[in-house]
Amino acid sequence: METNKDWSYVEAQVTKGKKHYDKDGWEISPPISDRECIYRCLENCINLAGLDKKQVLRLAEEFKTKKTKFIRNEEYPVL
């Protein structure tokens, strides 16, 4: 069993500013407020079947807030 593996080819994501990590040490998105969480949920379900689009738009407008900037490493596109 090989114990000394060469990891020099592995690249880490580079972000600026304060960084947040999960329990295993992986970098994660910064936490968001409850209001922003509700707004994002409403924004994602505007065209969801079974919901009244006008009602969802009204609620989304009511909960509208400034979004937290999501930083993504754009060097490698999302698969």
Secondary structure, 3 states (H helix, E strand, C coil): CCCCCCCCCCCCCCCCCCCEECCCCCEECCCCCHHHHHHHHHHHCCCCCCCCHHHHHHHHHHHCCCCCCCCCCCCCCCC
